[in-house]
Amino acid sequence: MTHLPFRLRGAATAVLATAVLACAARAQAATAAAFPDAAASDPATLKWMVGAPPPADRIIRFTDGTHYRFPQFRWTFSNMRALIPTVVVGRGSGPVRTLPRAERRDLDSVRFTPLDGGAAMTWAQSLAANYTDGIVVLHRGRIVYERYFGVLSPERQHVLWSVTKSFTGLLGAMLVAEGALDEHAPAARYVPELEGSGLGDATVRQLLDMTTGIRYSENYADPRAEIWDHARAGGILPRPAGYQGPRSFYDFLRTLAREGAHGEAFAYKTVNTDALGWVIRRATGQSLEALLQERIWRKLGAEQDAYLAVDETGAAFAGGGLNTTLRDLARVGEMMRLGGAYNGEQVVPKAVVADIRRGGDPAKFAAAGYARLAGWSYRDMWWVSHNEHGAFSARGIHGQVIYVDPKAEMVIARFASHPVAGNTAALDLTSLPAYHALATHLLAHPR
């Protein structure tokens, strides 16, 4: 793969922006077989950003879009703070809640069959197949498996992408439970600036469950999809020379138009979460990072601070900007497995977790057409499987996940940098059966 030029001017920058989006779209549409495998694309082996300064062909920059090209983004995802503005979500000064260890050597050999009926593979093989950067498995609250790859380490934060949505959804659901938000109220009641936009008359509940009817495509295979305009507005992708579009997440939300009726069908659109983040900010008078810090992060006994990407106005990327360490992400999953209780207190109301686990309307979810997620639903920005184990999860592009299996008493937290963005397009093929096989094994062979 050739490298983009590092210094561009004028019209060349516009050409570059188009090339960046086209590259990302091709990555989404292609299969992983079209890219170097996990070993060949290992960011530590390729020595991205190593040296003082690094060699010219090993430099990754935001301004030329190389930060979001494969294989460069295998380094980027563990170093987002070096490239875009962020704010701290502090862990506080309390003691770390230690995760006890009971590591097992039998898990790598657990076998499963991919969803397409292909050749059986092992748990260990699935990690490379999915370009895993780090993975930890908890069983009954103990670490039974933990691995790191590439440039990730236990102390380093990694971007969560859309797993962030599940944190924003938790805050929204908590505020609804407390009466601070009316789930039946339109978004414009809290954010008058949304009046007249496609989201202004969507209710808080419709934002939480992503059942809004707005003109917005999250098709990563289409370089013309609105998701790319959204990313440029918020500063997640570089803007071309002469850019005249929205310059913040909130400005972009005001441009959205209606397309269909609200409340009829699930449609996955990141703007719902950013709108919810704006509603939460107005309803509470606090920033999203302050609320996350106060209501969740400081209560976990986390090992490290988290951090959250912000746009040039300081507004948080509520739909995809959170970065955490792997074990801290697992702590969140364990808190959800335990009904919201963790580290000696009820972090999330038990009723909120129970409502998430019950899930949303599978009929509305089915309208999205996810063949590999048949029978699933979506509630408060969590994905609910409705399988025999009652598994539910938080999911982010390129392979980020919190996977909670209550029956198996298992939590999986994974970071990845798969070349294909969409989970349903590639990762679910092996990830979902691998998770279920591991859960079944732990049920059959507890220790």
VOVEX-701219 format. One line per 5 residues: for each residue y, x, z of C-alpha. Coordinates in steps of 0.001 Angstrom, whole numbers. Each point is the difference from the previous one (the first is absolute). Example, Ala and Ser with C-alpha at 12.3 -4.5 7.8 and 13.67 -1.06 7.14 Angstrom:
BEGIN
-4500:12300:7800  3440:1370:-660
This chain:
BEGIN
0:0:0  3358:1462:-1004  2851:231:2485  3290:-1844:-347  3128:2143:-345
1722:745:3269  3669:-293:-1023  1151:-2812:-2189  3323:-1420:-1025  1305:-3249:-1474
-2284:-1841:-2380  -2877:2328:769  -143:-1440:3509  -420:-3517:-1383  -2841:1237:-2188
-1528:1656:3057  145:-3187:2060  -1845:-1847:-2760  -2579:2772:-152  -560:-109:3751
-656:-3742:-92  -2211:284:-3058  -2034:2700:1736  -406:-2167:3098  -972:-2969:-2147
-2616:2024:-1853  -1410:1164:3322  -310:-3591:1152  -1680:-1150:-3201  -2416:2904:-307
-3136:670:1953  -302:2937:2359  -2305:1656:-2547  3075:682:-2132  1434:2306:2681
-1026:3242:1708  -2403:-755:2838  811:421:3685  -973:3681:82  1902:924:-3171
3127:-1871:1136  -64:1259:3609  3664:694:892  -878:2910:2279  -1979:1686:-2778
2773:-613:-2523  2538:1463:2454  2768:-2501:-605  3252:1033:1703  -1461:3274:1311
2316:3019:-49  3614:853:722  839:-1368:-2480  -3152:-1409:-1597  -744:961:-3617
1853:-2248:-2430  -3170:-1784:-1092  -999:-735:3625  3258:-1700:1039  25:-3747:686
3362:-1775:-98  1179:-3556:516  2783:303:-2556  -2304:586:-2961  -2677:-2443:1091
-2710:2606:500  -409:-1267:3575  -1749:-3080:-1425  -2186:1588:-2653  -3674:783:380
-1194:2488:1202  3336:944:1595  94:-3099:2168  -3105:1203:1799  2486:2363:1704
2866:-2509:84  -1794:-2647:2035  -339:2429:2921  3586:1248:-349  2173:-3026:-743
2651:1021:2489  771:3096:-2064  966:-2170:-2974  1608:-3293:1064  2218:-1193:2901
-1841:-1144:3113  624:-1132:3562  -2126:660:3075  -2217:-2583:1685  -369:1807:3313
-3165:136:2087  1994:125:3229  -571:2348:2919  -3169:-1548:1418  -3395:1700:74
-2279:6:-3028  -2779:-2602:150  -3001:2256:-618  -2618:-1177:-2452  -3380:1035:1402
-2361:1757:-2403  -3665:-653:-696  -382:1484:-3464  -3081:-825:-2024  -1724:2021:-2701
-1953:-2892:-1484  2915:-1777:-1690  428:2253:-3041  -3440:-1031:-1249  567:-3776:237
-668:-1409:-3481  1447:-2973:-1852  231:-1464:-3496  3441:-296:-1659  1250:-3493:-803
-678:472:-3707  -3679:606:684  208:3671:-940  -2066:2816:1454  -286:70:3778
2145:2555:1786  479:1324:3508  2901:-368:2395  779:3713:-468  61:-381:-3789
2348:-2972:246  2670:2108:1697  369:2290:-3005  -339:-2917:-2438  3013:-1641:1638
2142:3168:283  20:-292:3777  2678:2012:1830  -1215:-931:3455  -2313:-2504:1645
-910:-897:3565  -2599:-2502:1204  106:-1533:3464  -3027:-1720:1498  579:-1828:3261
3260:1916:335  -1545:3462:-403  491:2373:-2923  -3380:281:-1678  1239:1551:-3253
3168:1880:-1005  740:2047:-3124  3110:1503:-1655  435:1252:-3562  2712:1574:-2136
3202:700:1925  -461:-2710:2638  -599:976:3628  -312:-1965:3265  3654:677:848
1457:-899:-3403  1264:-3433:-1004  -1103:-1583:-3284  1648:-2891:-1841  -1621:-3382:612
1494:-1740:-3037  -824:-3705:338  -1823:350:3315  3645:-61:1143  63:-3682:-937
-2535:-790:2699  2310:1549:2633  2928:-2063:-1291  -2249:-3054:-41  -997:621:3608
3636:135:1067  767:-3178:-1912  -2991:-1847:1447  870:1175:3510  3541:-1311:-363
-1324:-3334:-1295  -2330:-244:3005  2912:694:2339  2253:-2565:-1663  2492:2606:-1202
-851:-907:-3601  -655:-3480:-1362  -2858:355:-2479  1105:-3208:-1753  3593:1144:-473
1201:1321:-3368  791:3697:-235  3632:-812:-785  445:-1494:3483  -276:3536:1361
1345:1880:-3027  2693:-2090:-1732  290:2654:-2704  -3347:-1222:-1346  1409:-3464:-662
-349:-671:-3714  -2567:2715:-553  -3655:-758:-660  -859:769:3616  2803:-1870:1717
-1911:-3277:408  -3372:1632:708  -1067:-550:3596  -789:2732:2472  -3656:-1099:-133
-37:266:-3790  1382:3521:257  -2610:912:2634  -2874:-1297:-2130  1474:998:-3384
-87:-3473:-1497  3471:131:-1529  651:-975:-3603  2256:2742:-1366  233:1910:-3252
-1289:3430:989  -2955:2018:-1215  -1901:2529:2106  -2127:1070:-2976  -18:3786:323
-1466:289:-3498  3206:-1428:-1500  2991:2401:-51  2274:-3036:-463  -1235:-1735:3164
2644:-814:2603  -1766:2126:2605  1493:3071:-1715  3523:-1491:83  -527:-737:3669
-1060:3611:666  3018:1406:-1856  2391:-2291:1878  -1369:1202:3331  -39:3670:-980
-3786:387:-31  172:1058:-3658  2867:1916:-1638  2619:-1970:-1921  879:884:-3594
3439:1296:-950  2549:-2786:-271  -2073:-2311:2188  1911:-3230:684  -2640:-2015:1836
-390:-898:3685  376:2928:2390  -1901:-1293:3015  -3026:-2103:833  2215:-2851:1155
2128:63:-3156  -3168:-233:-2068  -1277:-3015:1968  3128:-1934:-931  -809:367:-3728
-3369:-1772:165  -427:-3329:-1760  -2413:-2883:570  -3156:-352:-2066  -2112:-2911:1139
-131:-1728:3355  -173:1646:3394  -3062:-578:2136  -2536:-739:-2731  -1802:3297:-545
-321:3526:1350  1645:2651:-2171  257:3557:1285  3645:1072:-283  1580:2732:2132
3400:-1695:-66  -1360:-2658:2370  -392:2665:2672  3414:1516:-572  1508:-3482:241
-1913:-571:3239  1296:3322:1300  3549:-1142:-716  -634:-3335:1735  -1427:1805:3038
2976:2337:147  2476:-2884:-50  -1964:-2141:2464  -299:2792:2573  3092:2101:-637
-2242:3075:-44  -1154:2291:-2772  -3616:-96:-1055  -582:3529:1272  1433:-905:3414
-2233:-3063:254  -3106:1897:-1092  775:2663:2560  703:-2407:2833  -2613:-2667:-660
-2962:2032:-1289  226:3775:-317  1119:898:3523  -2772:-2152:1460  -2920:1682:-1751
-66:3371:1707  437:1457:-3475  -395:3719:-581  2964:335:-2375  3180:-1733:-1048
-236:-2102:-3135  2759:-98:-2587  1262:-2605:-2426  1602:430:-3419  3482:-1504:-420
2287:-624:-2963  3514:1392:-368  1418:-2795:2189  -2442:820:2816  -2144:-3104:-575
-3694:570:648  -2600:-256:-2719  -1818:-2796:1822  -2549:-364:-2779  -1249:3565:-218
1958:2703:1805  -1870:699:3249  -1651:3401:593  -2366:715:2914  -2744:2387:1020
-3577:-1058:-588  -1126:-390:3605  3140:-1959:868  -777:-2384:-2849  -3498:-388:1433
1556:-899:3367  1749:-2917:-1697  -3303:-1152:-1471  -1687:223:3401  2836:-2000:1544
-615:-2719:-2603  -3758:102:623  660:-569:3687  2095:-3103:-625  3357:1763:240
-668:1656:3371  201:3780:228  959:2781:2367  170:-2342:2952  2169:-2739:-1444
44:-2878:-2465  1868:1622:-2900  -407:-2896:-2440  -558:-3528:1335  -3673:-927:-77
816:-3211:-1853  1666:1956:-2800  -3082:2182:-533  -2244:-3068:136  2145:-1712:-2632
-258:3042:-2279  -3774:159:434  -337:-3693:-918  1753:884:-3253  2037:-1989:-2453
-1024:-2490:-2665  -2791:1486:-2186  793:-2501:-2756  3582:1245:-241  -1237:3600:91
-2472:-642:-2820  2891:-758:-2337  839:3740:-34  -3243:679:-1871  -1404:2894:2048
-3632:-133:-1150  -1070:2680:2475  1612:-1886:2893  -1630:-3377:-591  164:-2132:3129
2745:2074:1645  3388:-1252:1195  3359:1395:1133  1765:-711:3279  3076:1597:1568
-329:2832:-2544  -3578:835:986  -2989:-323:-2349  -2860:-2086:1434  -3508:309:-1462
-1673:-3051:1620  -3265:1950:-248  -2844:-260:2505  1620:2706:2151  3456:-1602:36
1541:3171:-1444  3733:157:-682  2249:2781:-1194  3382:1452:-837  56:1471:-3511
2296:2326:-1926  49:1383:-3532  -1913:3178:-838  -2477:-685:2811  1787:-405:3348
-1836:-2290:2399  -620:-1315:3490  -3367:-1759:-94  -1075:-1963:3073  -3566:-1277:365
-150:-2000:3250  -3755:-662:-86  -841:3695:-420  2759:976:2481  1186:2411:-2680
3426:1112:-1219  609:2197:-3030  3349:1623:-777  256:1784:-3329  2656:1866:-1959
-584:735:-3671  1763:1058:-3190  -2094:-1639:-2701  1534:347:-3483  -263:-3774:-551
2469:-1945:2136  -1649:-3396:333  -2866:-342:2456  -1584:-2869:-1909  154:2014:-3219
-2069:2930:1262  -402:734:3705  -1571:-3273:1122  -2941:698:-2285  -1329:2584:2442
2163:-374:3119  -910:-3559:958  -3778:428:-226  284:3383:1751  1867:-1543:2936
-2497:-2834:304  -2977:2355:-244  1432:2164:2774  583:-3058:2180  -3557:-1196:-599
-1335:3445:890  1985:127:3241  -1280:-3450:942  -3572:1066:-651  310:3398:1658
2467:-236:2908  408:2948:2357
